[in-house]
Amino acid sequence: MKQIKFLLILLSATLLISCTQSKADTETKSLDNTELKKPKKNKKPEEMTKILLKTSMGDIVIALYNETPQHKENFIKLVNEKFYDGVLFHRVIQNFMIQTGDPDSKDAKAGQMLGSGGPGYTIPAEFVPTLYHKRGAVAAARQGDNVNPQKASSGSQFYIVDGQKYDANMLNRIINATGKVFGQDQINDYGTIGGAPFLDGDYTVFGEVVSGMDVVDKIAAVRKDGRDRPIEDIKIISAEIMK
């Protein structure tokens, strides 16, 4: 049953959105079951711009990475324009991610198909090997490779990784199925705090949650319809830059 669930999650990920990752010096082709090291904190949140998302289920604070300047600048611009105020979390999958940022979701009718809206532009991919899909990562949605081979990001849609833990055997299955490469910090994080490693190398990660992961978990666990839209609307009431 776990294998089936694992494969279904992999399949759903390919339908979601998509980060290219260069091979680090610590690349791993195959993993063993040795004890995982305690993960390092790879960022100092106090040195990053922080955004407060006030949602109908509680507050989430995200910090924007300086290593992805185009995504950071665009997100700040949209926040200042109040673009995100009133948008819904239109797709949620427990142990995977919660997605938002579609302007068409504002005042959307029940059952309305969502997920294709945006500000009318995309952002060039900014892939950084040290930024990956650990639990709490904030990343940009995008169109699929067939229409978007450059992997350019949506101008507004993003998702927050809820994730699950991946042991060495699970990571090996991803390596064998996709050819992805994981550095030691990734291996440590995915084994201890969890994440969504199968998205690495396909979608731009540009921030992380520094407060409110309990809210992310609650949103991810709500009842939803066949398109993974919550039955009861969950919205971003407001988004603002924290001083």
C-alpha positions in Angstrom: 0.0 0.0 0.0 2.8 2.4 0.8 4.4 1.8 -2.6 1.1 2.4 -4.4 0.6 5.7 -2.4 4.2 6.7 -3.2 3.8 6.1 -6.9 0.4 8.0 -6.9 2.0 11.0 -5.3 4.8 10.9 -7.9 2.3 10.8 -10.6 0.3 13.7 -9.2 3.5 15.7 -8.9 4.1 15.5 -12.6 0.6 17.0 -13.1 1.2 19.8 -10.7 3.7 22.4 -11.7 7.6 21.8 -12.0 13.4 23.1 -10.5 16.7 22.0 -12.6 19.4 21.2 -10.1 23.1 21.0 -10.9 25.1 18.1 -9.4 26.7 19.0 -6.2 30.1 17.7 -5.1 28.2 15.6 -2.5 26.0 13.9 -5.1 24.6 10.5 -4.3 23.6 7.9 -6.9 22.4 5.4 -4.4 21.8 5.6 -0.7 22.3 3.2 2.1 20.4 3.0 5.4 23.1 4.6 7.5 22.0 6.9 10.4 21.0 10.3 9.1 22.8 13.4 10.4 21.0 16.3 12.0 20.1 18.7 9.2 21.8 22.1 9.1 19.9 25.4 9.0 20.9 26.6 5.6 19.4 30.1 6.0 19.1 32.9 8.6 15.5 34.1 8.4 16.4 37.3 10.2 18.4 38.3 7.1 15.5 37.7 4.7 12.4 39.6 3.8 9.5 38.1 5.6 5.9 38.1 4.4 2.9 37.6 6.7 0.0 35.6 5.1 -3.1 36.1 7.1 -5.3 33.1 6.1 -8.8 32.1 7.2 -7.2 29.3 9.1 -4.4 31.2 10.8 -1.2 33.1 10.1 1.8 31.8 8.0 5.1 33.7 7.9 7.4 33.0 4.9 10.9 34.3 4.3 12.1 35.0 0.8 15.5 33.8 -0.3 18.1 36.4 -1.6 19.5 33.7 -3.9 16.4 33.9 -6.1 16.2 37.7 -6.7 13.7 37.8 -9.6 11.2 35.7 -7.7 11.8 37.7 -4.5 11.3 41.0 -6.2 8.1 39.8 -8.0 6.6 38.4 -4.8 7.2 41.7 -2.9 5.7 43.6 -5.9 2.5 41.5 -5.8 2.2 41.8 -2.0 2.5 45.6 -2.2 -0.2 45.6 -4.9 -2.5 43.5 -2.7 -2.6 40.9 -5.4 -2.9 38.0 -3.0 -5.6 39.5 -0.8 -8.7 37.3 -1.2 -7.2 34.4 -3.3 -8.0 30.9 -2.3 -5.9 27.8 -1.6 -7.3 26.1 -4.6 -5.4 22.8 -4.5 -4.4 20.9 -1.4 -2.9 17.4 -0.9 -2.0 16.2 2.5 1.6 15.1 3.0 2.4 16.9 -0.3 1.6 20.6 -0.7 -0.9 23.4 -0.6 -1.2 25.7 -3.7 -2.5 29.3 -4.1 -2.0 32.5 -6.1 -4.6 32.1 -8.8 -6.4 35.5 -9.1 -9.4 33.8 -10.7 -10.1 32.1 -7.4 -11.3 35.4 -5.8 -15.0 35.0 -5.3 -14.9 31.8 -7.3 -18.1 29.7 -7.4 -18.3 26.4 -5.7 -17.0 23.7 -8.0 -15.4 26.2 -10.4 -12.2 24.8 -12.0 -9.2 26.9 -10.8 -5.4 26.9 -11.3 -4.9 28.6 -14.7 -4.9 32.2 -13.7 -2.0 34.6 -13.2 -0.8 38.2 -13.7 -0.1 37.8 -17.4 3.6 37.0 -17.3 6.1 34.4 -16.2 9.4 34.6 -14.4 12.6 32.9 -15.6 13.6 29.8 -13.6 16.1 30.5 -10.8 17.4 27.0 -9.8 19.8 27.0 -6.9 21.2 23.6 -5.8 21.1 24.4 -2.1 17.4 25.4 -2.2 15.2 22.3 -2.4 11.7 20.9 -1.5 12.1 20.3 2.2 9.0 20.6 4.4 8.0 24.2 4.6 9.6 25.2 1.3 7.9 27.8 -0.8 8.1 27.3 -4.6 6.6 28.6 -7.8 4.0 26.7 -9.8 4.5 26.6 -13.6 3.1 25.1 -16.8 4.3 21.7 -18.0 7.4 21.0 -20.1 5.4 20.4 -23.2 4.5 24.1 -23.4 7.2 25.5 -21.1 10.5 23.7 -21.8 12.4 26.6 -20.1 10.6 25.8 -16.9 9.6 29.4 -16.4 7.6 30.1 -13.2 4.0 31.3 -13.0 4.0 35.0 -12.2 1.8 34.5 -9.1 1.0 30.9 -8.3 3.0 29.2 -5.6 2.8 26.3 -3.2 4.0 25.4 0.3 5.4 21.9 0.8 3.6 19.9 3.5 5.6 16.8 2.7 6.4 13.5 4.3 9.6 11.8 5.4 11.6 9.7 2.9 14.0 7.0 4.0 17.0 5.8 1.9 14.9 3.1 0.1 12.3 5.7 -1.0 14.9 8.2 -2.1 16.6 5.4 -4.1 13.3 4.7 -5.9 13.2 8.3 -6.9 16.8 8.3 -8.1 16.2 5.1 -10.1 13.0 6.4 -11.6 14.1 10.0 -12.4 17.9 10.2 -12.3 17.7 13.0 -9.8 20.8 13.7 -7.6 20.6 14.5 -3.9 23.3 16.1 -1.8 23.9 15.2 1.8 21.9 18.1 3.3 18.9 17.1 1.2 19.2 13.5 2.3 19.3 14.6 5.9 16.4 16.9 5.6 14.2 14.5 3.7 14.9 11.8 6.3 14.3 13.9 9.4 11.8 16.7 8.6 10.5 15.5 5.3 9.5 17.2 2.1 8.8 16.5 -1.6 12.2 15.4 -3.1 10.6 14.3 -6.5 10.0 18.0 -7.3 13.7 18.9 -7.0 15.2 20.0 -10.3 11.8 21.0 -11.8 10.4 24.0 -9.9 12.0 27.1 -8.4 12.2 27.2 -4.6 12.3 30.8 -3.5 11.4 30.8 0.2 10.5 28.9 3.3 7.9 29.0 6.1 9.4 30.3 9.4 6.2 30.3 11.4 2.8 28.7 10.9 3.6 25.2 9.7 0.8 24.0 11.9 -1.5 26.1 9.8 -0.1 24.6 6.6 -0.8 21.1 8.1 -4.4 22.1 8.9 -5.0 23.4 5.4 -3.5 20.3 3.8 -5.8 18.1 5.9 -9.2 19.7 5.0 -12.0 17.9 3.0 -11.7 18.5 -0.7 -13.4 17.7 -4.0 -12.2 15.6 -6.9 -9.9 18.4 -8.1 -8.3 18.7 -4.7 -10.1 22.1 -4.1 -11.2 22.4 -0.4 -14.9 21.9 0.0 -15.0 25.0 2.3 -13.1 28.0 0.9 -9.7 28.8 2.5 -8.4 32.1 1.6 -5.5 34.5 2.1 -7.2 37.4 3.8 -4.2 39.6 3.4 -0.5 39.5 2.6 1.9 42.1 4.0 5.7 42.7 4.4 6.8 42.4 8.0 8.8 45.3 9.3 
